[in-house]
Amino acid sequence: MTADKSKAYVLWFKDVGIDDIHLVGGKAASLGEMIRALTPMGIQIPDGFAITSNAYWRFIDYNDLRDKIRKELEGLNVDDIEDLERRAFRVRELIKSGEFPPDLEEEIRKFYYELGKKYGMENVDVAVRSSSTAEDLPDASFAGQQETYLNVVGASSLLVHVKKAFASLFTARAIAYREKFGFDHFKVALAIAVQKMVRSDLGASGVMFTLDTESGFRDVVLINAIYGLGEMIV
């Protein structure tokens, strides 16, 4: 791990927490809290690492994308859906066609191989989970707007899906939402949680809420669960 965590490109979940949302996003920060709090109790949580907002900006700047993205979004009218979709597609293609800085690629590969060693697998299967640095704010919620990719196997495939996740910060929906609420596109970054997949075919997937999502009643724990992967309930 980088001596100064604030400058790191990649961090293990165990090394991050709720105070690091600006660095690893809400999802990865929460996973870090869970691992530190629940693992000592014997509760098994799939391990992994966070690709930080530093890595996102390093990738964007290495490929000189800021001005190109600004140019694509200049004069955008989000009510013109067809134009919004075209511009969003072009921005995503710019990001997906970018190259990783060698130092960043090396760091991601290193953490991926170390995760594989922990599970005794040369090419460990992982989920690539977007973790925006602005997922849940008091006056806005960005959760669910970016992409997550499941069953990613191999370091090269991981790198491809990291770029896809970075690019998903500029879906038409995400762009329109930021425009509507007055958020600067360059004040929001995308971190990524890379987490070991679990055998959902041997169990179930679920989401737990600490309130009733229909009424807002807080004195209840609500769990939605299905067999297999959880894509249908998230």
N, C-alpha and C positions, 0 to 999 in steps of 0.2 A: 504494500500500500504506500502511496505517496506520503511523505512525512507530513505535509500540509494537506489535510483532507480537502480543503476548499479548492485546491488546484487539481485534484485527481480526475482522471478520465474514467476510471472504473473502480468500484468499491464493493466489497463483500456486503451482503445484507446485514451481517452481524455488526458491521462498522457504521451503520447509518441508523437514524431515528427521526423522530418527529421534527427535530430542529433542523433537519437537512432537506426539507421539502423543496427549498429553492435550488438544491443541488441534484436531488434524485427524484423529485416529484412525489406526489401523495401516495401512490401505490407502493413504490419501493420503500419509502420511509415507514409506512405502516407494516410492511413485511419485516423490516429490520426490528421494529418494536416487538412484533409477535415472536420472532425468533429468540430475541434476548429474554423476553418475559416467560415464554411458554416452553421452550426447549428444556430448561432445567427441571420442569415439572414432568418431563417424559412425553410431552406432546410432540409428535413428529410433524415438522413443517418442511416441505421441499426447499432445499437450499438454492442459492444462486447469487447473482451479483447485479449491481446497478451500473449501467452506462450513464454517466452523469450529463448534466446540462453543459458542462465544460466540453465534453466530447462532441455534443451537438454543435456548439458554436465553433469548435475547432474544425469540424467537417465543413460547415457552412463557409467559413472564412478561407479555408484551404482551397476551396473551389470557387472563391470570389462570387458567391451567390447572393449576397445582400442586395446589391444594386440591380441584379438581374430579376430578383423576385419583386423588388419595388417597382421596376419598370412594368412587369406583367400585371401588377395590381393597380397601377396608376389609373385614376379616373373610373374605378370600378363602381358599378351600380348593382348592388346585390339583388335588386328586384328583377334584374334581367337574368333569369335563371340560365338560359342557354349560354350567355356570355360568361357568367360566373363559372359554369361547369368547364368551359373551354379554358379559361385562365387558370383555374385550379388544376386542371390536367397538365397544362404546360409547366406550372411551377413544380408539380410532383415529378414530372419527367426530368426537369433540371436537377432535382435532388437525387433521384435514382440513378442518373447518369454520372454523378460525381464520383471521385476517387477518394479512398481513405488516405489520410496522411500516414506514412509508414509507421510512425511511433504509436498512433492510435490503433491501427490494425494489429500491430504486435501485442499491444496491451489487451485487446479484446480476445485475441487468440490464446494468450497466456492464461487468462482467467477461465476461458472455456475448457482448456485442457486440464487445468487444476480441478475444475468442477467434475470433469469426467473421472479423474483419479479418485475423487472422494467416493464416487458411486461404482468404481471398478469397471468403467466403460470407456473405450477409446473415443467413441463418438456418442456422447450422451445426448439424449433427446430432451429438448428444452422448449419452453414457451417464451416467445419474445413479446413482452407486454409493455405497451406504451404507458408512460408515467409522466404526464404533463406537470410542469412546475406551477400550473394554475388550474388544478382539477376541481377543487371545491373551495370557492371563496364565499364570504358572507352574502355577496350580492350577485353571484354568478356561479354556474357550475359547468366545467368543461369535461366532466367525466363522461366516458363513452364515446367521445367524438373522434378519438384516434384509434388506430388499428392494433390488434393483437394477433399473433400468428402462433399456431400450435404445432407440436411434433416437428420441430426444426432439428435436423440432424447434420452434424459436421460443421467445422469452423467456417468453411467457405459459404455454406448455406446460411449460417448465422449472420455473416457480414451482409449478404444480400438482403436478408429480412430486417436487419438494423436500418439499412437505407430506406426500405419500404416503410418502416415505422417512422423514421424521421420525416419522410415525405407526407405521411398521413396527417401531419400538423396542418397541411394545406389542402384538406378535402374542401369541397364547396361548402359543406355544412359548417366546418370549423371556421373558415374564412368569414362566412356570413355572420356567424355568431359573434366573432370578435369585432367585426364592423358595427354590428347592431349595438353592442355594449361599449363601444369606444376603446377597445383594447388594442394597443399597438402590436402589430404582428411580430415585431422584433423585441418585444418585452416578455414574450412567452417562449419558453424553450421546451424541447421534448427530451426527457430522460427515458431510459428503458430498463425494465426489470427482466433479466434473463433468469428463468427459474426452471429447475428440473421438473419434467412432466411426471405425473403419477398415472398409474394404471386405472383409468376411469372405467375400463371394461370389467374390472373386478370390484367396482364399488359404485359410488354415486358422486355427482357434483352438486354444489349448493351455494346459496348466497344467504347470509344472515343479516338481518336488519334489527337495529335496536329501537325500532318504533314500527307502528302499523303504517305501511306505505299508503294506504287508502285514506285513513282518517287523521294521521299524524299523532295518534295516541302513543305516548312514550313508555308506558309501564307494561311493555310486552316485548318479547323477542320473537321475531318472525323469521322462519327459515323456509326458503323455497329450494327444493331439491329434485333432481331427475337422475335416472341412470345414465351413465356414459358422460361424454363431454358436456360442459356447462354452457355452450354457446347459445342454446335455446332459452336460457333463463337470465342471461346477462344483457 
